[in-house]
Amino acid sequence: MAGPALQQPSYLLATLKADCVNKPFVQRCHDLETVIEEFPAKELHGIFPWLVESIFGSLDGIIVGWNLRCLQGRTNPTEYSVALDFLDPSGPMMKLVYKLQAEEYRYDFPVSYLPGPVKASIQEQVLPECSLYHNKVQFPSSGGLGLNLALNPFEYYMFYFAISLITQKNSPVTHHVSPSNSAYFILVDTYLKCFLPTEGSVLPPPSSNPGGAIPSPTPRSPAVPFTSYGMHHTSLLKRHIAHQPSVNADPASQEIWRSETLLQIFVEMWLHHYSLEMYQKMQSPHVKLEVLHYRLSISSKHHGSPAQSSYQALHAYQESFKPTEEHVLVVRLLVKHLHAFSNSLKPEPLSPSAHSHTASPLEEFKRVVIPRFVQEKLYIFLQHCFGHWPLDASFRAVLEMWLSYLQPWRYAPEKPPQSAEPLPRSVSEKWAAFIQENLLMYTKLFVGFLNRALRTDLVSPKNALMVFRVAKVFAQPNLAEMILKGEQLFLEPELVIPHRQHRLFMTPTLGGSFFSSWPPTITDASFKVKSHVYSLEGQDFQYKQMFGTEVRNLVLKLAQLICQAQQTAKSISDHSAETMASQSFFSWFRFTPSEMNGSYTGNDLDEIGQDSIKKTDEYLEKALEYLCQIFKLNEAQLTQMMMKCGTAEDENGKKQLPDCIESEEGLVLTPLGRYQIINGLRRFEVQYQGDAELQPIRSYENATLVRLLFRLSSALNERFAAQMDVLCSREDFVGRLCRYHLTNPHLAQKMRCSPVAKDRTSQNWGPRISLRFLASYRTLVSLLLIYFTASWCYIGPVGCTFIILMGYLLYALIMTFFSEGWKPHEH
């Protein structure tokens, strides 16, 4: 009987693999559901790793799987619905997980696919703080290569689910995909609501054995020494094993094992991607010393061994990690749900004894879920994004994630009081502790945003909106005061505190297991703020005050930039309005005044439209108002800045040239001038300065006529050049009339030098005939209309031509009588 039983799983696996090729998706899911219901765990054990990989894709990203990140109900409603039902917390896949969980199966997950710092740490034989990795590292018999984690089915499933967001970056996309509507995004939300419920308790697994069985893992080999972050590895290991849930464990203790595991996996996979130096910086001084002693002992015993090269590689390691916008949106979903989960904590009873007897593990978990599991890694993740994200509108996703974390009161169950006028909601004093314990999230990241905003084009509505959003959030009543209070607590002189207690709060073991013993409560608010700052940035951190002089100067620079952007948006709006007003009936021939004089006065921002320009002005105006409220800016300073920005226009109402300096080669742009050009604040008038007869053919001209008329004009000028010189040199009325038609003495005055050419020698083209104006579509259509109108009056083409010539001659005589210095006629 043993032989067929061993062959059955491989046959089942081969059958399912064949069905993936031959059967449609819906039928495959139905067959899998039947197999999960009918087959015992011993036979399902062999197909579980393949099934998980076929759903979420391979770890190397080659196998796409079901491509949940691109599966949407709008484009594939049937597959979308079937996939969500199959992977639902109460669906067939989770039933398979719990069935295998009860049999204590283990599955290998390669360490090489873990986040870079964790992978390098484990390969260096240093166990991370997070209990997720404790007692799970498996070493192959051949040596230290090919390390694996021995995971239970629930952990294995969630590892693949979480890491598929990172690995599956090159999925084929044939249409626009909205990340918030994808099956993956909906599943993340569903799992969070199920395993981290805001109401009630975690639902038991759909099996006869609630909670499954997770006995203590097999202890690691004593021949391989390991150093554990956080505290001494032996005591931590014993405490971890002692608190592993089992069949006979207290049901109250088993209530949150899935919740903690799910959260740890999500945080480790999504928020643990940064440089190894930062990873080591987050560890306690005690552990750093212990690791150093361990490495020195290894180096003294094995000179020139692979361990030494591994040690050097560990310090030289730097992970290349670029989070996607979808990744950030999923993390924001996690942050928002954790705020709601934490805020659903029941009010503490008045009696401490009642609290100790009635508080459930889930309630205790809600109390510490953010500071212990999320705060530190999210701070590092946000710092990475603030420093490496491109300076474009896609940063809005990171910004909203940050602002969601800063406002836990938005996800509190109580509702704000209804009032007749929509006044800004004041931040309650009960959130002062959260603000103080997350001070760097508010202050240092705000300074990071200021530095980004100073380098962006605020005329863009999307960039202006981001500045407006940040200013609006920080301008909430009472928030700035509480942040200032937190800074004052941090800057208070340190008290003499015992070293043991100080180190305990310097390393709050945010990644530790919930079942570990809790540190004692410290009521000293100043000490809590110092502990928070130093645990994230280290003892040598030089804090930059948000309300200090340096940051205030940055805010003033931003205010000045906002004023300049408002002026630029206004000038663009005025220019667009003037252009539209000056367009004539002939604009459908692509003939505009800017094309007539050969200059380019447009801007790429013209394409955003009048409505967007108005929105930009509104966003910037409100942002400036909010910044004044936050930092108590002086109105006189703002008025002076506005006047300074208003003088950007000269006496003629035209923009000044970009900032330049005089040099031997002419005008040279300064860094400020380059900045003004890049942001559209000032510009040079680009104008054709060569021979008007040889300028490029315009879109409103007929190319064939331009060439023919140029040849005709050149022939006439060559044939009658001497006669025209004689006529133009006369001082009588005939000479003045000829000079009006045949010369252009003010052409040199119109030409403006480029910033790299100090002087330009003006060339005198002499008297000549120019017939190029006859190639313009506007001129041709005007002549056709005149001839058409004359035909209705019974005037023939010859008579109409004579009338046109006589009318123009009369106009020329009148213009000649007035002044010889009148602007010459331009055809």
Long-range contacts (C-beta under 8 A, 24 or more apart in sequence): 5-42, 8-43, 9-42, 9-43, 9-45, 9-46, 9-47, 10-46, 12-39, 12-43, 12-46, 12-47, 13-46, 13-47, 13-50, 16-47, 16-50, 16-51, 17-50, 20-54, 25-66, 25-79, 25-82, 26-78, 26-79, 26-82, 29-82, 29-83, 29-86, 29-92, 32-86, 32-92, 33-86, 33-92, 36-92, 36-93, 36-95, 36-96, 36-99, 37-92, 37-95, 41-99, 41-100, 41-102, 41-103, 41-105, 42-103, 44-96, 44-99, 44-100, 45-100, 45-103, 45-105, 48-96, 48-100, 48-105, 48-107, 48-153, 48-156, 49-107, 49-156, 51-93, 51-96, 52-156, 52-157, 52-160, 53-160, 55-87, 55-93, 55-160, 56-160, 56-161, 56-163, 56-164, 56-168, 57-164, 57-167, 57-168, 58-167, 59-110, 59-113, 59-160, 59-163, 59-167, 60-113, 60-167, 61-167, 61-168, 61-169, 61-170, 64-168, 64-171, 64-172, 65-164, 65-168, 66-183, 67-168, 67-171, 67-172, 68-164, 68-182, 68-183, 68-184, 68-187, 69-164, 69-165, 69-168, 69-171, 69-177, 69-179, 69-182, 69-183, 69-184, 69-326, 70-171, 70-172, 70-173, 70-177, 70-182, 71-182, 71-183, 71-184, 72-177, 72-178, 72-181, 72-182, 72-183, 73-181, 73-183, 74-181, 75-175, 80-183, 83-183, 84-183, 84-186, 84-187, 84-190, 87-187, 88-190, 89-190, 89-191, 89-194, 89-195, 89-203, 90-203, 90-206, 93-157, 94-205, 94-206, 95-206, 95-207, 96-153, 97-153, 97-154, 97-157, 98-153, 98-154, 98-205, 98-206, 98-207, 98-209, 98-212, 99-207, 100-153, 101-152, 101-153, 101-154, 101-205, 101-212, 101-213, 101-214, 102-207, 102-209, 102-212, 102-213, 103-213, 104-152, 104-213, 104-214, 104-215, 105-152, 105-153, 106-150, 106-151, 106-152, 106-217, 107-150, 107-151, 107-152, 107-153, 107-156, 108-138, 108-148, 108-149, 108-150, 108-151, 109-148, 109-149, 109-151, 109-156, 109-159, 110-146, 110-147, 110-148, 110-149, 111-137, 111-147, 111-148, 111-149, 112-147, 113-163, 113-167, 114-149, 114-268, 115-268, 115-269, 115-272, 115-273, 115-319, 116-273, 116-276, 116-317, 116-319, 116-321, 117-272, 117-273, 117-274, 117-275, 117-276, 117-278, 117-279, 117-317, 117-319, 118-268, 118-272, 118-279, 120-276, 120-313, 120-314, 120-317, 121-276, 121-279, 121-314, 122-147, 123-147, 123-310, 124-310, 124-311, 124-314, 125-224, 125-225, 125-226, 125-227, 126-226, 126-227, 126-228, 126-229, 126-291, 126-294, 127-226, 127-227, 127-228, 127-229, 127-233, 128-229, 128-511, 129-228, 129-229, 129-230, 129-283, 129-509, 129-510, 129-511, 129-512, 130-264, 130-268, 130-511, 130-512, 131-240, 131-264, 131-511, 131-512, 131-513, 131-516, 132-261, 132-264, 132-265, 132-268, 134-228, 134-236, 134-237, 134-240, 134-513, 135-216, 135-217, 135-218, 135-219, 135-220, 135-237, 135-240, 135-241, 136-217, 137-220, 137-226, 138-220, 139-220, 139-221, 139-224, 150-217, 150-218, 152-214, 154-212, 154-258, 154-261, 155-261, 155-265, 158-261, 158-262, 158-265, 158-266, 159-265, 159-269, 161-187, 161-191, 162-265, 162-266, 162-268, 162-269, 162-270, 163-269, 165-269, 165-270, 165-326, 165-327, 165-330, 166-269, 166-270, 166-273, 166-327, 169-324, 179-325, 179-326, 179-329, 179-330, 180-329, 182-326, 184-330, 185-329, 185-330, 185-333, 188-330, 188-333, 188-334, 189-333, 189-337, 191-262, 192-262, 192-333, 192-334, 192-337, 192-341, 193-337, 195-258, 195-259, 195-262, 195-263, 196-259, 196-262, 196-263, 196-337, 196-338, 196-341, 196-369, 197-341, 198-340, 198-341, 198-343, 198-344, 199-344, 201-255, 201-360, 201-362, 202-255, 202-256, 202-258, 202-259, 202-362, 205-258, 209-247, 210-251, 210-254, 211-245, 211-249, 211-251, 211-254, 211-257, 211-258, 213-246, 213-247, 214-244, 214-245, 214-246, 214-257, 215-244, 215-246, 215-247, 216-241, 216-244, 216-246, 217-241, 217-244, 225-294, 227-287, 227-290, 227-291, 227-294, 228-287, 229-283, 229-284, 229-287, 230-283, 230-284, 230-287, 230-507, 230-509, 230-511, 230-512, 231-286, 231-287, 231-509, 232-290, 236-516, 239-515, 239-516, 239-517, 240-513, 240-515, 240-516, 243-513, 243-515, 243-516, 252-360, 252-361, 253-361, 253-515, 255-360, 255-361, 255-362, 256-361, 256-362, 256-365, 256-514, 259-362, 259-365, 260-365, 260-513, 260-514, 263-338, 263-369, 263-373, 263-374, 264-373, 264-511, 266-334, 267-373, 267-374, 267-377, 267-511, 270-327, 270-330, 270-331, 270-334, 270-381, 271-331, 271-374, 271-377, 271-378, 271-380, 271-381, 272-377, 273-319, 273-321, 273-323, 273-381, 273-384, 274-319, 274-321, 274-380, 274-381, 274-384, 275-317, 275-318, 275-319, 276-314, 276-315, 276-317, 276-318, 276-319, 277-315, 277-318, 278-380, 281-538, 282-376, 282-380, 282-535, 282-536, 283-507, 284-503, 284-506, 284-507, 285-503, 285-506, 285-507, 286-503, 286-507, 287-507, 321-384, 322-388, 323-381, 323-384, 323-385, 325-394, 325-397, 328-385, 328-397, 328-398, 328-401, 329-397, 329-401, 331-378, 331-381, 331-401, 332-397, 332-400, 332-401, 332-404, 334-374, 335-374, 335-378, 335-401, 335-404, 335-405, 336-404, 336-411, 338-369, 338-370, 338-374, 339-370, 339-404, 339-405, 339-408, 339-410, 339-411, 340-411, 341-366, 341-369, 342-366, 342-367, 342-369, 342-370, 342-408, 343-408, 343-411, 343-412, 343-413, 344-413, 361-514, 364-514, 365-514, 368-514, 368-518, 371-437, 371-508, 371-510, 372-508, 372-509, 372-510, 372-511, 372-512, 372-514, 373-510, 373-511, 374-510, 375-437, 375-438, 375-441, 375-510, 376-510, 376-511, 376-535, 376-536, 377-510, 377-511, 378-405, 379-440, 379-441, 379-445, 379-536, 380-536, 382-441, 382-445, 383-444, 383-445, 383-448, 386-445, 386-448, 386-449, 386-452, 387-448, 391-452, 391-455, 391-456, 393-460, 393-462, 393-463, 393-466, 395-452, 395-466, 396-462, 396-465, 396-466, 399-449, 399-466, 399-469, 399-470, 400-469, 402-441, 402-445, 403-469, 403-470, 403-473, 405-438, 405-441, 406-438, 406-441, 406-442, 406-473, 407-473, 408-434, 424-475, 424-476, 424-477, 425-476, 425-477, 426-476, 426-477, 426-478, 427-476, 427-477, 427-478, 427-479, 427-482, 428-478, 429-478, 429-482, 431-482, 432-482, 432-485, 432-486, 433-525, 433-528, 435-479, 435-482, 435-483, 435-486, 436-482, 436-485, 436-486, 436-489, 436-525, 436-528, 436-529, 436-532, 437-528, 437-529, 437-532, 438-532, 439-483, 439-486, 439-487, 439-490, 439-529, 439-532, 439-533, 440-532, 440-533, 440-536, 440-537, 442-474, 442-483, 442-486, 442-546, 443-483, 443-486, 443-487, 443-544, 443-545, 443-546, 444-544, 446-470, 446-474, 446-546, 446-551, 447-544, 447-546, 447-551, 447-554, 450-551, 450-554, 450-555, 450-558, 451-554, 453-558, 453-561, 454-554, 454-557, 454-558, 454-561, 457-565, 457-678, 457-679, 457-680, 458-561, 458-562, 458-565, 458-616, 458-620, 458-679, 459-565, 459-568, 459-569, 459-572, 459-605, 459-616, 459-679, 459-680, 460-605, 460-608, 460-616, 461-608, 461-612, 461-613, 461-615, 461-616, 461-619, 464-565, 464-615, 464-616, 464-619, 464-620, 464-623, 465-615, 465-619, 467-558, 467-562, 467-619, 467-620, 467-623, 468-619, 468-620, 468-622, 468-623, 468-626, 471-622, 471-623, 471-626, 471-627, 471-630, 472-622, 472-623, 472-626, 474-626, 474-630, 475-626, 475-627, 475-629, 475-630, 480-547, 480-629, 480-630, 483-546, 483-547, 484-546, 484-547, 486-529, 487-545, 487-546, 487-547, 489-525, 489-526, 489-529, 490-526, 490-529, 490-530, 490-533, 490-543, 491-543, 491-545, 492-526, 494-530, 495-524, 495-527, 497-527, 505-531, 505-535, 506-531, 506-534, 506-535, 507-535, 508-535, 547-631, 552-631, 555-627, 555-631, 555-633, 556-633, 556-637, 556-641, 558-627, 559-624, 559-627, 559-633, 559-638, 559-641, 560-641, 560-644, 560-645, 562-620, 562-623, 562-624, 563-624, 563-641, 563-642, 563-644, 563-645, 564-645, 564-648, 564-679, 564-681, 565-616, 565-620, 565-679, 566-617, 566-620, 566-621, 566-645, 567-645, 567-646, 567-648, 567-681, 568-605, 568-679, 568-680, 568-681, 569-605, 569-613, 569-616, 569-617, 569-620, 570-617, 571-655, 572-603, 572-605, 572-606, 572-613, 572-680, 573-610, 573-613, 573-614, 575-601, 575-602, 575-603, 575-606, 576-606, 576-610, 576-613, 577-610, 586-777, 586-778, 586-781, 589-700, 589-777, 589-778, 589-781, 590-699, 590-700, 591-700, 591-776, 591-777, 591-778, 595-698, 595-699, 595-700, 597-687, 598-687, 598-688, 598-695, 599-685, 599-686, 599-687, 599-688, 600-685, 600-686, 600-687, 601-685, 603-680, 603-683, 604-680, 605-680, 648-681, 648-682, 655-682, 655-683, 656-682, 657-682, 657-684, 657-755, 658-682, 658-683, 658-684, 658-755, 660-755, 665-756, 665-757, 665-758, 666-753, 666-754, 666-755, 666-756, 666-757, 666-758, 666-759, 667-753, 667-755, 667-756, 667-758, 668-755, 668-756, 669-755, 684-752, 684-754, 684-755, 685-752, 687-750, 687-751, 687-752, 689-751, 689-752, 689-760, 691-765, 692-744, 692-747, 692-770, 692-772, 693-770, 693-772, 700-776, 700-777, 700-778, 701-772, 701-775, 701-776, 701-777, 702-775, 702-777, 702-780, 705-774, 705-775, 706-772, 706-775, 709-771, 709-772, 709-774, 709-775, 710-772, 712-771, 713-768, 713-769, 713-770, 713-771, 713-772, 716-769, 717-768, 717-769, 720-769, 721-766, 721-767, 721-768, 724-766, 724-767, 724-768, 724-769, 725-766, 725-767, 727-767, 728-767, 733-816, 736-816, 736-820, 737-812, 737-813, 737-816, 738-767, 739-767, 739-820, 740-812, 740-815, 740-816, 740-820, 740-822, 740-824, 740-825, 741-812, 741-825, 742-767, 742-768, 742-769, 743-767, 743-824, 744-824, 744-826, 745-824, 746-823, 746-824, 770-827, 771-827, 772-827, 773-826, 773-827, 774-827, 779-827
